[in-house]
Amino acid sequence: MSQRFFHGNLTPVDVAQYLLAEFNQNNLRAQTLGSSDRMIVQIGTRPGAASGGQTALTVSIEKHKDGVMVQMGQQAWMGTAASLGWSALTALRNPLSLLGRIDDIAQDLENLQLSDKIWSAVDRVAQATGASYQLSERLSRVTCEYCGAATPPGEPTCMACGAPLGKVQPKTCGSCGFVILRGETTCPNCGKSI
């Protein structure tokens, strides 16, 4: 299960509606469940689709501090793998039979790329609303360890008492948007080095 955090003016409903519009067409079917703070989008192959194997994927979108957290479950791809296996088996028997299965093979390859397409769609809706992996303005204030006053990020010293602020500057992972705590060298969410 992979997850990403988007900070900014983005709601679970925004993401869910965009995914519904993007993936409820052709051989795919999408449906949404949930409330305004937590939405689930299920995307799968339409029952009785004319070509390709069956696949399904669930995307969970939750309200998070100043944005949303998007989690993608594991893709059910056994139907697609079985369809590709059948194509390979028929090709071994008769190579010309591949001509009759071109639509199936193309749809199976498209189904295997479903999670990448969903992340691209989520990135597009986040970009359209101005959300990103960067901390929002509210979260990007630093608190002085000595006097407790809030100061804009990047300031070397506290605006109230003049104490150094180097240790308390917040940051996020450039790969998934997770807020990184002081002293961490690896993102606890995605495992990438910081």
C-alpha positions in Angstrom: 0.0 0.0 0.0 1.5 3.3 -1.0 0.5 6.7 0.3 1.2 10.4 -0.4 0.4 13.6 1.4 -0.7 16.7 -0.4 -0.7 20.0 1.6 -2.9 22.9 0.5 -6.5 23.6 -0.4 -7.5 20.1 -1.5 -10.4 18.0 -0.1 -11.1 14.3 -0.3 -14.2 15.1 -2.4 -12.1 17.0 -5.0 -9.9 14.0 -5.5 -12.7 11.5 -5.5 -14.8 13.4 -8.0 -11.8 13.8 -10.3 -11.0 10.1 -10.2 -14.6 9.2 -10.8 -14.7 11.5 -13.9 -11.3 10.2 -15.2 -11.8 6.5 -14.7 -15.5 5.8 -15.1 -15.3 5.2 -18.9 -14.3 2.7 -21.5 -13.5 -0.7 -19.9 -13.2 0.8 -16.4 -15.8 1.5 -13.8 -15.3 3.8 -10.8 -17.5 4.4 -7.8 -17.1 6.5 -4.6 -18.1 5.8 -1.1 -17.8 7.8 2.1 -18.2 11.3 3.5 -16.6 14.6 3.0 -13.6 13.8 5.3 -12.9 10.3 4.1 -13.7 9.1 0.6 -13.0 5.7 -1.0 -12.8 5.3 -4.7 -13.0 1.8 -6.2 -11.8 1.5 -9.8 -12.1 -1.8 -11.7 -12.8 -3.4 -14.9 -16.4 -3.4 -16.0 -18.0 -6.8 -15.6 -18.3 -8.5 -19.0 -15.8 -6.1 -20.6 -15.2 -7.0 -24.3 -11.4 -7.3 -23.9 -8.7 -7.9 -21.4 -8.7 -9.5 -17.9 -10.2 -8.3 -14.7 -8.5 -5.9 -12.4 -9.5 -3.7 -9.4 -7.9 -1.1 -7.2 -9.1 0.9 -4.1 -8.0 4.5 -3.4 -8.6 5.9 0.1 -8.6 9.7 0.5 -8.6 11.2 4.0 -8.6 14.8 5.3 -5.3 15.6 6.9 -3.8 18.7 8.5 -4.0 21.3 5.8 -4.6 18.8 2.9 -5.3 15.2 2.2 -3.6 11.8 2.5 -4.1 9.5 -0.5 -3.5 5.8 -0.1 -3.6 3.2 -2.9 -4.2 -0.4 -2.1 -2.7 -3.4 -3.9 -4.0 -3.9 -7.4 -5.9 -7.2 -8.0 -4.2 -8.2 -11.2 -4.7 -12.0 -11.3 -7.4 -11.7 -14.0 -5.1 -9.6 -16.2 -2.2 -12.1 -15.6 -4.5 -15.0 -16.6 -5.5 -13.2 -19.8 -1.9 -12.5 -20.7 -1.1 -16.1 -19.9 -3.9 -17.3 -22.2 -2.5 -15.1 -25.0 1.0 -16.6 -24.5 -0.4 -20.1 -24.5 -2.4 -19.6 -27.7 0.6 -17.9 -29.4 2.7 -21.0 -28.7 0.1 -23.2 -30.4 -0.5 -20.9 -33.3 1.4 -17.6 -33.6 -1.2 -16.1 -35.9 -3.8 -16.4 -33.1 -2.2 -13.3 -31.6 -3.8 -11.2 -34.3 -7.2 -12.1 -32.8 -6.1 -11.2 -29.3 -4.5 -7.8 -29.9 -7.3 -6.0 -28.2 -7.0 -8.2 -25.1 -3.3 -7.8 -24.9 -3.5 -4.0 -25.3 -6.2 -3.8 -22.6 -4.2 -6.1 -20.3 -1.1 -3.9 -20.6 -3.2 -0.8 -19.9 -4.7 -2.5 -16.8 -1.1 -3.2 -15.5 -0.4 0.6 -15.6 -3.6 1.5 -13.7 -1.9 2.5 -10.5 0.6 4.8 -12.3 -2.4 6.4 -14.2 -4.2 7.0 -10.9 -1.2 8.7 -9.3 -0.9 10.9 -12.4 -4.5 11.9 -12.0 -4.2 12.7 -8.3 -1.1 14.8 -9.1 -3.1 16.7 -11.8 -6.0 17.5 -9.4 -3.6 18.5 -6.7 -1.7 20.8 -9.0 -5.0 22.3 -10.3 -6.0 23.3 -6.7 -2.5 24.5 -5.8 -1.8 21.6 -3.4 1.7 20.0 -3.3 4.1 18.0 -1.2 5.4 21.3 0.3 4.1 22.4 3.7 1.2 24.7 3.7 1.6 28.3 5.0 0.0 27.5 8.3 2.2 24.5 9.0 5.3 26.2 7.8 5.6 28.5 10.8 8.3 27.5 13.3 7.9 27.7 17.0 10.8 29.0 19.0 12.1 26.4 21.6 12.8 29.2 24.0 9.9 31.6 24.0 7.2 29.7 22.0 6.7 32.6 19.4 5.8 31.7 15.8 8.2 32.8 13.1 8.1 32.4 9.3 10.2 29.5 8.0 13.7 30.2 6.8 14.3 32.9 9.5 17.6 32.2 11.2 16.5 33.6 14.6 13.3 34.1 16.5 11.5 37.4 15.7 10.5 37.8 19.4 13.6 36.8 21.4 16.4 36.4 18.9 17.1 32.7 19.7 18.5 30.6 16.9 15.9 28.5 14.9 18.0 26.2 12.8 17.0 23.0 14.5 13.2 23.6 14.3 12.8 24.3 10.6 10.2 21.9 9.2 10.5 20.0 5.9 8.7 17.4 3.8 9.8 14.4 1.8 10.2 15.4 -1.9 8.8 12.0 -3.0 5.6 11.7 -1.0 5.0 14.9 1.0 5.3 13.3 4.5 6.4 15.7 7.2 9.9 14.8 8.2 10.9 15.3 11.9 14.2 16.6 13.1 17.1 14.1 12.8 15.4 11.7 10.4 17.5 10.8 7.4 15.0 8.5 5.8 11.3 9.2 5.1 9.2 7.0 7.5 6.5 6.8 4.9 8.2 5.9 1.6 11.7 5.0 2.7 13.5 7.4 0.4 16.7 9.1 1.7 16.3 12.8 2.5 
